[in-house]
């Protein structure tokens, strides 16, 4: 059980970070394209 939690935590963290960063990257690209 502890091993599952130990392996699962980075995966959950990665998914959460991806959910946070994907919109930011998309907005950044939109700003860059509009400036160019």
PDB file with SEQRES, HELIX, SHEET and CRYST1 records, atoms N, CA, C and O in Angstrom:
SEQRES   1 A   36  UNK UNK UNK UNK UNK UNK UNK UNK UNK UNK UNK UNK UNK          
SEQRES   2 A   36  UNK UNK UNK UNK UNK UNK UNK UNK UNK UNK UNK UNK UNK          
SEQRES   3 A   36  UNK UNK UNK UNK UNK UNK UNK UNK UNK UNK                      
HELIX    1 AA1 UNK A    2  UNK A   35  1                                  34    
CRYST1    1.000    1.000    1.000  90.00  90.00  90.00 P 1           1          
ATOM      1  N   UNK A   1       0.843  -1.202   0.000  1.00  0.00           N  
ATOM      2  CA  UNK A   1       0.000   0.000   0.000  1.00  0.00           C  
ATOM      3  C   UNK A   1       0.878   1.253   0.000  1.00  0.00           C  
ATOM      4  O   UNK A   1       0.614   2.213  -0.723  1.00  0.00           O  
ATOM      5  N   UNK A   2       1.928   1.222   0.826  1.00  0.00           N  
ATOM      6  CA  UNK A   2       2.842   2.357   0.902  1.00  0.00           C  
ATOM      7  C   UNK A   2       3.579   2.551  -0.416  1.00  0.00           C  
ATOM      8  O   UNK A   2       3.835   3.677  -0.841  1.00  0.00           O  
ATOM      9  N   UNK A   3       3.917   1.427  -1.060  1.00  0.00           N  
ATOM     10  CA  UNK A   3       4.622   1.500  -2.346  1.00  0.00           C  
ATOM     11  C   UNK A   3       3.736   2.136  -3.407  1.00  0.00           C  
ATOM     12  O   UNK A   3       4.206   2.937  -4.215  1.00  0.00           O  
ATOM     13  N   UNK A   4       2.451   1.780  -3.406  1.00  0.00           N  
ATOM     14  CA  UNK A   4       1.504   2.356  -4.373  1.00  0.00           C  
ATOM     15  C   UNK A   4       1.390   3.867  -4.163  1.00  0.00           C  
ATOM     16  O   UNK A   4       1.367   4.634  -5.126  1.00  0.00           O  
ATOM     17  N   UNK A   5       1.318   4.285  -2.903  1.00  0.00           N  
ATOM     18  CA  UNK A   5       1.226   5.710  -2.607  1.00  0.00           C  
ATOM     19  C   UNK A   5       2.513   6.421  -3.032  1.00  0.00           C  
ATOM     20  O   UNK A   5       2.471   7.533  -3.558  1.00  0.00           O  
ATOM     21  N   UNK A   6       3.656   5.771  -2.799  1.00  0.00           N  
ATOM     22  CA  UNK A   6       4.958   6.370  -3.129  1.00  0.00           C  
ATOM     23  C   UNK A   6       5.114   6.541  -4.637  1.00  0.00           C  
ATOM     24  O   UNK A   6       5.642   7.549  -5.107  1.00  0.00           O  
ATOM     25  N   UNK A   7       4.644   5.533  -5.396  1.00  0.00           N  
ATOM     26  CA  UNK A   7       4.747   5.610  -6.851  1.00  0.00           C  
ATOM     27  C   UNK A   7       3.646   6.488  -7.443  1.00  0.00           C  
ATOM     28  O   UNK A   7       3.851   7.142  -8.466  1.00  0.00           O  
ATOM     29  N   UNK A   8       2.486   6.502  -6.803  1.00  0.00           N  
ATOM     30  CA  UNK A   8       1.349   7.231  -7.342  1.00  0.00           C  
ATOM     31  C   UNK A   8       1.431   8.733  -7.133  1.00  0.00           C  
ATOM     32  O   UNK A   8       0.901   9.503  -7.934  1.00  0.00           O  
ATOM     33  N   UNK A   9       2.092   9.153  -6.065  1.00  0.00           N  
ATOM     34  CA  UNK A   9       2.138  10.583  -5.734  1.00  0.00           C  
ATOM     35  C   UNK A   9       2.786  11.426  -6.829  1.00  0.00           C  
ATOM     36  O   UNK A   9       2.224  12.452  -7.213  1.00  0.00           O  
ATOM     37  N   UNK A  10       3.972  11.023  -7.354  1.00  0.00           N  
ATOM     38  CA  UNK A  10       4.576  11.819  -8.442  1.00  0.00           C  
ATOM     39  C   UNK A  10       3.680  11.878  -9.674  1.00  0.00           C  
ATOM     40  O   UNK A  10       3.634  12.896 -10.366  1.00  0.00           O  
ATOM     41  N   UNK A  11       2.970  10.787  -9.946  1.00  0.00           N  
ATOM     42  CA  UNK A  11       2.087  10.748 -11.109  1.00  0.00           C  
ATOM     43  C   UNK A  11       0.946  11.740 -10.947  1.00  0.00           C  
ATOM     44  O   UNK A  11       0.616  12.476 -11.877  1.00  0.00           O  
ATOM     45  N   UNK A  12       0.347  11.754  -9.765  1.00  0.00           N  
ATOM     46  CA  UNK A  12      -0.750  12.693  -9.488  1.00  0.00           C  
ATOM     47  C   UNK A  12      -0.237  14.128  -9.547  1.00  0.00           C  
ATOM     48  O   UNK A  12      -0.903  15.009 -10.091  1.00  0.00           O  
ATOM     49  N   UNK A  13       0.952  14.362  -8.986  1.00  0.00           N  
ATOM     50  CA  UNK A  13       1.546  15.697  -9.004  1.00  0.00           C  
ATOM     51  C   UNK A  13       1.798  16.156 -10.432  1.00  0.00           C  
ATOM     52  O   UNK A  13       1.558  17.312 -10.781  1.00  0.00           O  
ATOM     53  N   UNK A  14       2.290  15.222 -11.259  1.00  0.00           N  
ATOM     54  CA  UNK A  14       2.579  15.544 -12.651  1.00  0.00           C  
ATOM     55  C   UNK A  14       1.309  15.929 -13.389  1.00  0.00           C  
ATOM     56  O   UNK A  14       1.304  16.891 -14.157  1.00  0.00           O  
ATOM     57  N   UNK A  15       0.227  15.185 -13.162  1.00  0.00           N  
ATOM     58  CA  UNK A  15      -1.055  15.474 -13.807  1.00  0.00           C  
ATOM     59  C   UNK A  15      -1.576  16.835 -13.360  1.00  0.00           C  
ATOM     60  O   UNK A  15      -2.077  17.610 -14.174  1.00  0.00           O  
ATOM     61  N   UNK A  16      -1.457  17.127 -12.058  1.00  0.00           N  
ATOM     62  CA  UNK A  16      -1.925  18.418 -11.549  1.00  0.00           C  
ATOM     63  C   UNK A  16      -1.126  19.555 -12.168  1.00  0.00           C  
ATOM     64  O   UNK A  16      -1.700  20.563 -12.580  1.00  0.00           O  
ATOM     65  N   UNK A  17       0.197  19.402 -12.237  1.00  0.00           N  
ATOM     66  CA  UNK A  17       1.036  20.442 -12.819  1.00  0.00           C  
ATOM     67  C   UNK A  17       0.722  20.625 -14.296  1.00  0.00           C  
ATOM     68  O   UNK A  17       0.729  21.742 -14.813  1.00  0.00           O  
ATOM     69  N   UNK A  18       0.442  19.492 -14.977  1.00  0.00           N  
ATOM     70  CA  UNK A  18       0.108  19.566 -16.393  1.00  0.00           C  
ATOM     71  C   UNK A  18      -1.184  20.349 -16.589  1.00  0.00           C  
ATOM     72  O   UNK A  18      -1.299  21.139 -17.526  1.00  0.00           O  
ATOM     73  N   UNK A  19      -2.161  20.127 -15.699  1.00  0.00           N  
ATOM     74  CA  UNK A  19      -3.434  20.841 -15.790  1.00  0.00           C  
ATOM     75  C   UNK A  19      -3.242  22.329 -15.545  1.00  0.00           C  
ATOM     76  O   UNK A  19      -3.964  23.152 -16.109  1.00  0.00           O  
ATOM     77  N   UNK A  20      -2.266  22.681 -14.701  1.00  0.00           N  
ATOM     78  CA  UNK A  20      -2.009  24.094 -14.398  1.00  0.00           C  
ATOM     79  C   UNK A  20      -1.219  24.744 -15.531  1.00  0.00           C  
ATOM     80  O   UNK A  20      -1.526  25.859 -15.950  1.00  0.00           O  
ATOM     81  N   UNK A  21      -0.184  24.029 -16.030  1.00  0.00           N  
ATOM     82  CA  UNK A  21       0.749  24.651 -16.967  1.00  0.00           C  
ATOM     83  C   UNK A  21       0.260  24.657 -18.411  1.00  0.00           C  
ATOM     84  O   UNK A  21       0.629  25.546 -19.179  1.00  0.00           O  
ATOM     85  N   UNK A  22      -0.561  23.687 -18.795  1.00  0.00           N  
ATOM     86  CA  UNK A  22      -1.024  23.628 -20.184  1.00  0.00           C  
ATOM     87  C   UNK A  22      -1.765  24.903 -20.604  1.00  0.00           C  
ATOM     88  O   UNK A  22      -1.477  25.429 -21.679  1.00  0.00           O  
ATOM     89  N   UNK A  23      -2.712  25.426 -19.800  1.00  0.00           N  
ATOM     90  CA  UNK A  23      -3.356  26.686 -20.179  1.00  0.00           C  
ATOM     91  C   UNK A  23      -2.367  27.850 -20.254  1.00  0.00           C  
ATOM     92  O   UNK A  23      -2.482  28.705 -21.132  1.00  0.00           O  
ATOM     93  N   UNK A  24      -1.397  27.886 -19.338  1.00  0.00           N  
ATOM     94  CA  UNK A  24      -0.414  28.971 -19.344  1.00  0.00           C  
ATOM     95  C   UNK A  24       0.418  28.944 -20.612  1.00  0.00           C  
ATOM     96  O   UNK A  24       0.684  29.985 -21.211  1.00  0.00           O  
ATOM     97  N   UNK A  25       0.834  27.730 -21.026  1.00  0.00           N  
ATOM     98  CA  UNK A  25       1.622  27.590 -22.248  1.00  0.00           C  
ATOM     99  C   UNK A  25       0.789  28.003 -23.454  1.00  0.00           C  
ATOM    100  O   UNK A  25       1.288  28.667 -24.363  1.00  0.00           O  
ATOM    101  N   UNK A  26      -0.483  27.608 -23.459  1.00  0.00           N  
ATOM    102  CA  UNK A  26      -1.373  27.951 -24.567  1.00  0.00           C  
ATOM    103  C   UNK A  26      -1.547  29.459 -24.671  1.00  0.00           C  
ATOM    104  O   UNK A  26      -1.506  30.023 -25.764  1.00  0.00           O  
ATOM    105  N   UNK A  27      -1.742  30.109 -23.524  1.00  0.00           N  
ATOM    106  CA  UNK A  27      -1.898  31.568 -23.504  1.00  0.00           C  
ATOM    107  C   UNK A  27      -0.612  32.244 -23.959  1.00  0.00           C  
ATOM    108  O   UNK A  27      -0.651  33.228 -24.698  1.00  0.00           O  
ATOM    109  N   UNK A  28       0.537  31.713 -23.516  1.00  0.00           N  
ATOM    110  CA  UNK A  28       1.822  32.285 -23.908  1.00  0.00           C  
ATOM    111  C   UNK A  28       2.017  32.209 -25.408  1.00  0.00           C  
ATOM    112  O   UNK A  28       2.463  33.173 -26.031  1.00  0.00           O  
ATOM    113  N   UNK A  29       1.679  31.050 -26.000  1.00  0.00           N  
ATOM    114  CA  UNK A  29       1.805  30.898 -27.447  1.00  0.00           C  
ATOM    115  C   UNK A  29       0.868  31.850 -28.179  1.00  0.00           C  
ATOM    116  O   UNK A  29       1.229  32.409 -29.214  1.00  0.00           O  
ATOM    117  N   UNK A  30      -0.333  32.033 -27.643  1.00  0.00           N  
ATOM    118  CA  UNK A  30      -1.293  32.942 -28.277  1.00  0.00           C  
ATOM    119  C   UNK A  30      -0.756  34.374 -28.261  1.00  0.00           C  
ATOM    120  O   UNK A  30      -0.899  35.108 -29.240  1.00  0.00           O  
ATOM    121  N   UNK A  31      -0.143  34.763 -27.154  1.00  0.00           N  
ATOM    122  CA  UNK A  31       0.420  36.108 -27.040  1.00  0.00           C  
ATOM    123  C   UNK A  31       1.580  36.278 -28.018  1.00  0.00           C  
ATOM    124  O   UNK A  31       1.707  37.314 -28.670  1.00  0.00           O  
ATOM    125  N   UNK A  32       2.430  35.243 -28.113  1.00  0.00           N  
ATOM    126  CA  UNK A  32       3.572  35.320 -29.026  1.00  0.00           C  
ATOM    127  C   UNK A  32       3.106  35.434 -30.467  1.00  0.00           C  
ATOM    128  O   UNK A  32       3.651  36.223 -31.239  1.00  0.00           O  
ATOM    129  N   UNK A  33       2.098  34.647 -30.834  1.00  0.00           N  
ATOM    130  CA  UNK A  33       1.601  34.671 -32.206  1.00  0.00           C  
ATOM    131  C   UNK A  33       0.968  36.013 -32.541  1.00  0.00           C  
ATOM    132  O   UNK A  33       1.130  36.511 -33.655  1.00  0.00           O  
ATOM    133  N   UNK A  34       0.251  36.602 -31.594  1.00  0.00           N  
ATOM    134  CA  UNK A  34      -0.394  37.885 -31.854  1.00  0.00           C  
ATOM    135  C   UNK A  34       0.646  39.008 -31.947  1.00  0.00           C  
ATOM    136  O   UNK A  34       0.455  39.976 -32.682  1.00  0.00           O  
ATOM    137  N   UNK A  35       1.758  38.871 -31.189  1.00  0.00           N  
ATOM    138  CA  UNK A  35       2.818  39.877 -31.256  1.00  0.00           C  
ATOM    139  C   UNK A  35       3.590  39.774 -32.569  1.00  0.00           C  
ATOM    140  O   UNK A  35       4.036  40.783 -33.116  1.00  0.00           O  
ATOM    141  N   UNK A  36       3.743  38.552 -33.067  1.00  0.00           N  
ATOM    142  CA  UNK A  36       4.422  38.385 -34.349  1.00  0.00           C  
ATOM    143  C   UNK A  36       3.473  38.759 -35.483  1.00  0.00           C  
ATOM    144  O   UNK A  36       3.849  38.688 -36.653  1.00  0.00           O  
TER     145      UNK A  36                                                      
END                                                                             
